[in-house]
């Protein structure tokens, strides 16, 4: 059974930082894409950052470039998202996901359509940023 379990969310003030973790079990994702997504109240889920588990450059939504960093530790089957310089617009439920999608050199990352490309999802972790 595929399980993704996120942790690390919380409440911070603007300018603060958080580090999200996503532990994956029951699935060998090494040849596929891993990603972080978020959904704010009343809005559609959107892609934040994705990375090819076998190596390669990460992809970021323009809204988080230079502030968020996606990384992975395959030995621990864990995906991370470092969130720096947070602002109230970053308030959302954050989800990690994987599936049978490749995001190597030819991949085109679209934050709007990318959620539909992923098959397995965690339950989410809440990030709240106050001004």
C-alpha positions as CSV (number, residue, x, y, z in Angstrom):
1,X,0.0,0.0,0.0
2,X,1.4,3.4,-1.0
3,X,1.6,5.9,1.8
4,X,2.9,9.4,1.8
5,X,3.0,11.1,5.2
6,X,3.7,14.9,5.4
7,X,4.9,16.7,8.5
8,X,6.6,19.9,9.5
9,X,3.7,22.4,9.0
10,X,2.9,25.0,11.5
11,X,2.2,28.7,12.1
12,X,4.8,31.3,11.5
13,X,5.1,35.0,11.1
14,X,5.9,36.6,7.7
15,X,9.6,36.3,6.9
16,X,9.8,33.0,8.8
17,X,10.8,29.5,7.7
18,X,9.6,26.0,7.8
19,X,10.8,22.6,6.6
20,X,8.3,20.1,5.4
21,X,9.0,16.4,5.2
22,X,7.2,13.7,3.3
23,X,7.9,10.0,4.1
24,X,7.1,7.6,1.3
25,X,6.5,3.9,1.8
26,X,5.1,1.0,-0.3
27,X,6.2,2.5,-3.5
28,X,9.5,2.6,-5.5
29,X,9.5,6.2,-6.8
30,X,13.2,6.2,-7.8
31,X,12.5,6.5,-11.6
32,X,9.6,9.0,-11.3
33,X,8.8,12.5,-10.2
34,X,8.1,13.7,-6.7
35,X,6.4,16.9,-6.0
36,X,5.0,19.4,-3.5
37,X,1.6,21.1,-4.0
38,X,-0.6,23.4,-2.1
39,X,-4.2,24.4,-1.8
40,X,-5.5,27.5,-0.1
41,X,-9.1,27.9,1.0
42,X,-11.4,28.5,-2.0
43,X,-8.6,27.9,-4.5
44,X,-7.5,25.0,-6.8
45,X,-4.6,22.9,-5.8
46,X,-1.4,24.1,-7.5
47,X,2.1,22.8,-8.1
48,X,4.8,24.3,-6.0
49,X,7.9,22.3,-6.8
50,X,8.8,19.0,-8.4
51,X,11.9,16.9,-8.8
52,X,13.0,13.9,-10.7
53,X,13.8,11.3,-8.0
54,X,16.7,9.8,-10.1
55,X,18.4,13.2,-10.4
56,X,18.1,16.4,-12.3
57,X,17.2,19.9,-11.8
58,X,14.1,20.8,-9.8
59,X,11.2,22.8,-11.1
60,X,9.5,25.6,-9.2
61,X,6.4,27.8,-9.5
62,X,7.3,31.4,-10.2
63,X,5.6,32.4,-6.9
64,X,8.1,30.4,-4.8
65,X,11.4,30.6,-6.9
66,X,14.3,31.8,-4.7
67,X,12.3,31.2,-1.5
68,X,11.5,27.4,-1.5
69,X,13.9,24.5,-2.0
70,X,12.9,21.0,-2.8
71,X,15.2,18.1,-2.0
72,X,15.2,14.4,-1.3
73,X,17.0,11.7,0.7
74,X,16.4,8.5,-1.2
75,X,18.1,6.5,1.5
76,X,15.3,7.7,3.9
77,X,12.6,7.6,1.2
78,X,11.9,11.2,2.2
79,X,11.1,14.3,0.3
80,X,11.7,17.8,1.7
81,X,10.5,21.3,1.1
82,X,12.4,24.2,2.7
83,X,10.2,27.3,2.9
84,X,12.0,30.6,3.5
85,X,10.8,34.2,3.5
86,X,7.3,33.1,4.0
87,X,4.5,35.5,3.4
88,X,0.7,35.3,4.1
89,X,0.0,34.3,0.5
90,X,1.9,31.0,1.2
91,X,-0.8,30.0,3.7
92,X,-2.3,26.7,2.5
93,X,-2.4,23.0,3.0
94,X,0.7,21.5,1.5
95,X,0.7,18.0,0.0
96,X,3.4,15.8,-1.4
97,X,2.7,13.4,-4.3
98,X,4.3,10.9,-6.6
99,X,3.2,8.6,-9.4
100,X,4.3,7.2,-12.7
101,X,5.3,10.5,-14.2
102,X,8.7,11.4,-15.5
103,X,10.1,14.9,-15.0
104,X,13.5,14.6,-16.6
105,X,14.8,17.1,-19.2
106,X,11.8,17.1,-21.5
107,X,9.3,17.8,-18.7
108,X,7.3,21.0,-18.8
109,X,6.1,22.0,-15.3
110,X,2.8,23.8,-15.2
111,X,1.7,24.6,-11.7
112,X,-2.0,24.7,-12.8
113,X,-2.1,21.3,-14.6
114,X,0.6,19.4,-12.7
115,X,-1.6,18.1,-9.9
116,X,-3.5,15.9,-12.5
117,X,-0.3,14.2,-13.4
118,X,0.3,12.6,-10.0
119,X,-1.3,9.5,-8.7
120,X,-0.5,9.1,-5.0
121,X,-1.0,11.8,-2.4
122,X,-0.4,12.4,1.3
123,X,-3.0,13.8,3.7
124,X,-1.3,17.2,3.8
125,X,0.2,19.5,6.4
126,X,-1.0,23.0,7.2
127,X,1.2,26.1,6.8
128,X,-0.2,29.3,8.2
129,X,1.7,32.6,7.8
130,X,0.6,35.7,9.7
131,X,1.5,39.2,8.8
